[in-house]
Amino acid sequence: MSGDTVLKIKEILSSILGSAVRYDLLTRNPLVAVQIPRPKVVNKKKQKPHITPEEFAQLVSLVDEPYATMMYVAVFTGLRVSELVGLKWEDLREDAITVDERFCRGDWSVTKTAGSAATIGVAPSVIARIHRLKDMRS
């Protein structure tokens, strides 16, 4: 197994045993003291896959709306899918998008993290692209 897999298994077991401690089934979590050595890799990072701006534009042109705009906004803002789906027209400004809630699994709720609730400055092209969706609906 890879080191990451072993670490994930330890985290899961530790979480389960932590619940056992909370329910007074164990006096302590034995995995708290377990340390998994991580292999040292120096300057051997795999190159992450990427596409060029031209390839991205081509990809977006092949996708139907509203999904093409969702991809475009996601790339240019870094929003999570649940935050994108949770956007409302009143969240748009001339040069920014305010993220204050998300829509996930059929429920509206606060953002995943407190830091995610923010106003994000964006290029006018992002706002224009979103407004084109509104024009399509009319």
C-alpha positions, 0 to 999 in steps of 0.5 A: 500500500502507498504511504497515503493509503496507510495514513488514510486507514490510520485516520479512519481507524483513529476516528472510529476509536475516538468515537469509542472514547466519547461513548466511554467504550474505551478509556483512550484512543490507542492510535493517537500515539501511532506515527506513520513515517512519511517517505521523503521525496525531494524534487520528484513531484509529478507534473500535474495535468493541465490544459492551456487557456486555448484548450479551456476555451475550446472545452467550454465551447463544447459544453451546453449552458448553464454548465459551460458558464458554471465551468467558466465561473468555477475556473475563474473564481475557485468556487466549489460546485455547491457554492456555484449552485448556491449563487443568486442574482443578488450575489453579483456585483459589477466586479465581484461575487459574494458567496454567503451560502451554498446549496448541497444535497437539496439543502441551503446552508452556510458555506463549508468553511467560514473563510469561504463566505467572502466577496471575491473580485472577478474580471468583468468577463465573468460577470458578463458571462453570468448575465448572459445566462439571465438573458437566455432565461428571458 
